Amino acid sequence: MRTAIFENNHQIWYPDAVCFCFNPQEITVQTNNTVTISIAANGKKYTDVRSSYSGKVYADISCYMRSFFSVDTSLLQSIRVSVTVSTSVDNFSFTTDSIWGAINIGEVFNAPRVVRWFRKFPFTFSLFVAEGATVRFRYDQNRYVTKNLSAGLNHINVAGLVPSAKDFAVIRLDEDLPASTFEYTFDNTFTPIGDGAVINRLVVGSSECGIYLRWIDRHGFYQYWLFQIGDNILQVSTNGELLYQTFSDNKYAYYGVSRQSKKMQKSIKACATLIDQDTFDMLSTLHTSPLIDLYHEGKWFPVRLATGTVNHLRKPLQDFEIEIMLPEIISQIL
């Protein structure tokens, strides 16, 4: 939450420079006047008028932020939202980068992380780049190279960035390169090296058998994982109205023999075996994601997970199991 002076001797509290549209994004104004709040982005503009109560005006603009996103085009973008707060005495303007997601107590956004890079499948690495920040990358025993990325939420095509990587790649986010000589070894590469430096490690994996999923986590990042295939479950149910027929032959005759259409729901169990705590936390975001895709024959297909409870045991290594629900189909209709 940021603060500023409003109407000479009063204050205004307003959202941070980066915020999540599913968390409350409140504006509080010290004033006895009526306040008009204008919220604009992506060619849309909303106006919210509030009256003062006990010398303050309160407004939550998160619902307006959510309306700027589109399921088809912009969920994976950070949207620059412009806000103007005005009264008959003063006006104040600010901007904020809104992200499709939410952050919980104790979570860190854009924190350093270790990611499994599945080379045999499409893959991107999500990173939020602040204004003026510098992005550098390296792989294997090569030195850092600067990468120009626009400010905001980026989804980096790693295969296009470091196509020759064999063992690992590093994406580093910082403002100033420290005036020290780096030891280009595998172990020391991923140690934090000063204030403001974020070191992300991508470990190359060559597996190509299994179920490959991608999803949007609660921080607006794309996540990927290649799961081992488990049992297939087929649920068949009736669909539509009963169709009655009269049956007869040279021996039997029946009235009202009923037939009915069928629909089918197929689900596949999948598992990530013996993963560490950080990977388990990352995979757990599958259950809170509304958009999950399965990769098959060069295309992404929408799927969902069966509802259930995630039991996160505090063990060094454990299995993570899910049940993937394929789209329901009408197998035959009469």
C-alpha positions as CSV (number, residue, x, y, z in Angstrom):
1,M,0.0,0.0,0.0
2,R,1.3,3.4,-1.0
3,T,0.5,6.8,0.5
4,A,0.5,10.4,-0.7
5,I,-0.6,13.9,0.4
6,F,-4.2,14.8,-0.7
7,E,-6.1,18.1,-0.3
8,N,-3.0,19.8,1.2
9,N,-3.1,18.3,4.7
10,H,-4.9,15.0,4.2
11,Q,-3.7,11.6,3.0
12,I,-4.6,9.0,0.4
13,W,-3.7,5.3,0.5
14,Y,-3.7,3.5,-2.8
15,P,-2.5,0.1,-4.3
16,D,1.1,-0.9,-4.8
17,A,2.9,-0.6,-8.2
18,V,2.3,-4.3,-8.7
19,C,-1.0,-5.9,-7.5
20,F,-3.2,-8.9,-7.9
21,C,-6.8,-8.4,-9.1
22,F,-8.2,-11.2,-6.8
23,N,-6.8,-9.5,-3.7
24,P,-8.6,-6.4,-2.3
25,Q,-7.2,-3.3,-3.9
26,E,-8.4,-0.5,-1.7
27,I,-8.2,3.2,-2.0
28,T,-8.8,5.2,1.2
29,V,-9.1,9.0,1.0
30,Q,-9.1,11.4,3.9
31,T,-11.7,14.0,2.9
32,N,-15.1,15.4,3.7
33,N,-15.9,15.8,0.0
34,T,-17.5,13.5,-2.6
35,V,-14.8,11.5,-4.4
36,T,-14.8,10.5,-8.0
37,I,-12.6,7.5,-9.0
38,S,-11.8,6.9,-12.6
39,I,-10.2,3.5,-13.5
40,A,-9.0,2.9,-17.1
41,A,-7.1,0.3,-19.1
42,N,-7.3,-1.5,-22.4
43,G,-9.6,1.1,-23.9
44,K,-12.2,0.7,-21.1
45,K,-13.0,3.2,-18.4
46,Y,-15.1,3.1,-15.3
47,T,-16.2,5.8,-12.9
48,D,-17.0,5.2,-9.2
49,V,-18.5,8.0,-7.1
50,R,-18.3,7.7,-3.3
51,S,-19.5,10.0,-0.5
52,S,-17.5,10.7,2.6
53,Y,-18.2,8.9,5.9
54,S,-16.6,10.0,9.1
55,G,-14.0,12.0,7.2
56,K,-12.9,9.1,4.9
57,V,-13.9,7.5,1.6
58,Y,-13.3,3.8,1.0
59,A,-13.3,2.0,-2.4
60,D,-12.1,-1.4,-3.6
61,I,-11.2,-1.3,-7.3
62,S,-10.2,-5.0,-7.7
63,C,-13.6,-5.8,-9.4
64,Y,-12.8,-3.2,-12.1
65,M,-9.3,-4.6,-12.6
66,R,-10.7,-8.1,-13.2
67,S,-13.0,-6.8,-15.9
68,F,-10.0,-5.6,-18.0
69,F,-8.8,-9.2,-18.5
70,S,-10.0,-11.5,-21.2
71,V,-10.0,-15.3,-21.0
72,D,-8.9,-15.6,-24.6
73,T,-6.2,-13.0,-24.9
74,S,-5.0,-11.3,-21.7
75,L,-5.0,-13.6,-18.7
76,L,-1.2,-14.0,-19.0
77,Q,-0.4,-10.3,-19.3
78,S,0.1,-7.7,-16.6
79,I,-2.2,-4.8,-17.4
80,R,-1.2,-1.2,-16.7
81,V,-4.2,0.3,-14.9
82,S,-4.5,4.1,-14.7
83,V,-6.5,5.6,-11.8
84,T,-7.5,9.2,-11.0
85,V,-9.0,10.2,-7.7
86,S,-10.6,13.6,-7.6
87,T,-12.7,15.9,-5.5
88,S,-13.8,19.5,-5.9
89,V,-10.5,20.5,-4.1
90,D,-7.8,18.2,-5.5
91,N,-7.0,15.3,-7.8
92,F,-4.4,12.6,-7.7
93,S,-3.4,10.1,-10.4
94,F,-1.4,6.8,-10.2
95,T,-0.8,3.6,-12.2
96,T,-0.5,0.0,-11.1
97,D,0.4,-3.2,-12.9
98,S,-2.5,-5.6,-12.3
99,I,-1.9,-9.4,-12.5
100,W,-4.5,-12.1,-12.9
101,G,-4.1,-14.0,-9.6
102,A,-3.9,-13.6,-5.9
103,I,-1.1,-13.8,-3.3
104,N,-1.5,-15.4,0.1
105,I,0.1,-14.7,3.5
106,G,3.8,-15.6,3.5
107,E,4.1,-16.0,-0.3
108,V,6.7,-14.1,-2.3
109,F,6.0,-12.9,-5.8
110,N,8.7,-13.4,-8.5
111,A,10.9,-15.2,-6.0
112,P,14.0,-17.2,-7.1
113,R,13.0,-20.8,-8.1
114,V,14.2,-24.0,-9.5
115,V,12.2,-25.2,-12.5
116,R,12.3,-28.5,-14.5
117,W,12.6,-27.7,-18.2
118,F,11.1,-30.5,-20.3
119,R,13.1,-30.1,-23.5
120,K,10.9,-32.5,-25.6
121,F,7.8,-30.3,-25.1
122,P,6.7,-26.7,-25.4
123,F,7.9,-24.6,-22.5
124,T,8.0,-21.0,-21.3
125,F,9.4,-19.4,-18.2
126,S,7.3,-16.7,-16.5
127,L,9.1,-13.7,-15.1
128,F,7.9,-10.2,-14.0
129,V,10.3,-7.5,-15.0
130,A,10.1,-4.1,-13.3
131,E,10.8,-0.8,-14.9
132,G,14.6,-0.4,-15.3
133,A,15.5,-4.0,-14.4
134,T,18.0,-6.0,-16.4
135,V,17.6,-9.6,-17.4
136,R,20.6,-11.8,-18.1
137,F,20.8,-15.4,-19.0
138,R,23.4,-18.1,-19.3
139,Y,23.6,-21.9,-19.8
140,D,26.0,-24.7,-19.0
141,Q,29.5,-23.1,-18.7
142,N,28.8,-20.0,-20.8
143,R,28.9,-16.5,-19.5
144,Y,25.9,-14.1,-18.9
145,V,24.3,-12.4,-21.9
146,T,21.9,-9.5,-21.5
147,K,18.3,-10.0,-22.8
148,N,16.0,-7.0,-23.5
149,L,12.5,-7.7,-22.2
150,S,9.6,-5.3,-21.8
151,A,8.5,-4.2,-18.4
152,G,5.7,-6.3,-16.9
153,L,4.8,-10.0,-17.0
154,N,6.9,-12.0,-19.6
155,H,6.7,-15.6,-20.7
156,I,10.1,-16.5,-22.1
157,N,10.6,-19.1,-24.8
158,V,13.6,-20.8,-23.2
159,A,14.3,-23.1,-26.2
160,G,14.6,-20.1,-28.4
161,L,16.7,-18.3,-25.9
162,V,19.3,-21.1,-25.1
163,P,18.7,-23.8,-27.8
164,S,22.1,-25.4,-27.1
165,A,21.7,-25.9,-23.4
166,K,22.4,-29.5,-22.3
167,D,22.4,-29.5,-18.5
168,F,20.9,-26.3,-17.1
169,A,20.1,-22.6,-17.8
170,V,20.0,-19.6,-15.6
171,I,17.8,-16.5,-15.9
172,R,18.9,-13.7,-13.7
173,L,17.0,-10.5,-12.9
174,D,18.7,-7.5,-11.3
175,E,19.4,-3.8,-11.7
176,D,23.1,-3.6,-11.6
177,L,25.7,-6.3,-12.3
178,P,27.9,-6.5,-9.2
179,A,31.5,-5.5,-9.7
180,S,32.9,-8.9,-8.9
181,T,34.1,-11.9,-10.8
182,F,31.7,-14.8,-10.9
183,E,32.7,-18.4,-10.5
184,Y,31.0,-20.2,-13.5
185,T,30.4,-23.5,-11.8
186,F,27.2,-25.4,-11.5
187,D,26.9,-25.0,-7.7
188,N,27.8,-21.4,-7.2
189,T,25.6,-20.1,-10.1
190,F,22.4,-20.4,-8.2
191,T,23.5,-18.6,-5.0
192,P,21.9,-15.2,-4.4
193,I,24.6,-12.6,-5.0
194,G,23.6,-9.3,-3.5
195,D,20.5,-7.1,-3.0
196,G,17.9,-7.1,-5.8
197,A,19.4,-10.2,-7.6
198,V,17.0,-13.0,-8.5
199,I,18.6,-16.2,-9.8
200,N,16.3,-18.7,-11.5
201,R,17.6,-22.2,-12.3
202,L,16.2,-24.3,-15.1
203,V,17.3,-27.9,-15.0
204,V,17.1,-29.7,-18.3
205,G,15.0,-32.9,-18.5
206,S,14.9,-35.2,-21.5
207,S,11.9,-37.3,-20.6
208,E,9.3,-37.7,-23.3
209,C,6.8,-40.2,-22.0
210,G,3.8,-39.3,-19.9
211,I,1.1,-36.7,-19.6
212,Y,2.3,-33.1,-20.1
213,L,0.2,-30.4,-18.5
214,R,0.4,-26.6,-18.4
215,W,-1.7,-24.3,-16.1
216,I,-1.8,-20.7,-14.8
217,D,-0.9,-20.5,-11.1
218,R,-2.2,-18.0,-8.6
219,H,0.6,-15.5,-9.5
220,G,-0.3,-15.4,-13.1
221,F,2.7,-17.6,-14.2
222,Y,2.6,-20.5,-16.6
223,Q,3.7,-23.8,-14.9
224,Y,4.5,-27.1,-16.6
225,W,5.0,-30.7,-15.6
226,L,5.3,-34.2,-17.2
227,F,3.3,-36.7,-15.2
228,Q,3.6,-40.5,-15.2
229,I,0.4,-42.1,-16.5
230,G,-1.8,-44.1,-14.2
231,D,-5.1,-46.0,-14.5
232,N,-7.8,-44.9,-16.9
233,I,-11.3,-44.5,-15.4
234,L,-14.4,-44.6,-17.7
235,Q,-17.8,-43.3,-16.3
236,V,-20.8,-43.9,-18.5
237,S,-24.2,-42.4,-17.8
238,T,-27.6,-42.1,-19.6
239,N,-28.5,-38.9,-21.4
240,G,-31.8,-37.5,-22.8
241,E,-35.3,-38.9,-22.7
242,L,-36.2,-42.6,-22.9
243,L,-37.1,-44.0,-26.3
244,Y,-39.8,-46.7,-26.2
245,Q,-40.1,-49.5,-28.7
246,T,-42.4,-52.4,-29.2
247,F,-40.6,-55.7,-29.6
248,S,-42.0,-59.0,-31.0
249,D,-40.9,-62.2,-32.7
250,N,-42.5,-65.6,-33.3
251,K,-42.2,-66.4,-29.6
252,Y,-42.0,-63.1,-27.4
253,A,-43.7,-59.7,-27.5
254,Y,-43.1,-56.7,-25.3
255,Y,-44.5,-53.2,-24.9
256,G,-42.4,-50.3,-23.9
257,V,-38.9,-51.6,-24.3
258,S,-36.8,-48.6,-23.5
259,R,-33.6,-47.3,-24.9
260,Q,-31.6,-44.2,-24.0
261,S,-28.6,-42.2,-25.2
262,K,-25.3,-42.4,-23.5
263,K,-22.6,-40.0,-22.5
264,M,-19.1,-40.8,-21.4
265,Q,-16.6,-39.2,-19.1
266,K,-13.0,-40.5,-19.2
267,S,-10.5,-39.6,-16.6
268,I,-6.8,-40.5,-16.3
269,K,-4.8,-40.8,-13.1
270,A,-1.3,-39.3,-13.1
271,C,1.5,-39.0,-10.7
272,A,4.7,-37.1,-10.0
273,T,6.9,-39.4,-7.9
274,L,9.3,-38.6,-5.2
275,I,9.3,-34.8,-5.5
276,D,10.6,-32.3,-3.0
277,Q,8.6,-29.8,-1.0
278,D,9.1,-26.8,-3.3
279,T,8.0,-28.9,-6.3
280,F,5.0,-30.2,-4.4
281,D,3.9,-26.6,-3.6
282,M,4.2,-25.7,-7.3
283,L,2.2,-28.7,-8.4
284,S,-0.5,-27.9,-5.8
285,T,-1.3,-24.7,-7.7
286,L,-2.9,-27.1,-10.3
287,H,-5.9,-27.5,-8.0
288,T,-6.5,-23.7,-7.8
289,S,-6.1,-23.1,-11.6
290,P,-9.2,-22.6,-13.7
291,L,-7.3,-23.1,-17.0
292,I,-5.4,-26.4,-17.4
293,D,-4.3,-27.7,-20.8
294,L,-3.0,-31.1,-21.9
295,Y,-0.5,-31.4,-24.7
296,H,-1.3,-34.0,-27.3
297,E,0.0,-34.4,-30.9
298,G,1.3,-30.8,-31.1
299,K,-1.8,-29.1,-29.7
300,W,-3.1,-28.0,-26.3
301,F,-6.5,-29.3,-25.2
302,P,-8.5,-28.0,-22.2
303,V,-9.0,-30.4,-19.3
304,R,-9.9,-30.2,-15.6
305,L,-9.0,-32.0,-12.4
306,A,-11.3,-34.1,-10.3
307,T,-12.2,-32.3,-7.1
308,G,-10.6,-33.5,-3.9
309,T,-8.4,-32.7,-1.0
310,V,-4.6,-32.4,-1.3
311,N,-2.8,-34.0,1.6
312,H,0.6,-32.3,1.8
313,L,2.8,-34.4,4.1
314,R,6.0,-32.7,5.4
315,K,8.4,-35.3,4.1
316,P,11.6,-34.7,2.2
317,L,10.2,-36.6,-0.8
318,Q,6.7,-37.7,-1.6
319,D,4.3,-38.4,-4.5
320,F,1.8,-36.0,-6.0
321,E,-1.3,-37.6,-7.5
322,I,-4.1,-36.1,-9.6
323,E,-7.0,-37.3,-11.7
324,I,-7.4,-35.6,-15.0
325,M,-10.9,-35.3,-16.4
326,L,-11.1,-35.3,-20.2
327,P,-13.9,-33.5,-21.9
328,E,-17.3,-35.2,-21.6
329,I,-18.7,-36.5,-24.8
330,I,-22.1,-37.9,-26.0
331,S,-21.0,-41.3,-27.2
332,Q,-24.3,-42.2,-29.0
333,I,-27.6,-40.4,-29.2
334,L,-30.9,-41.8,-30.4
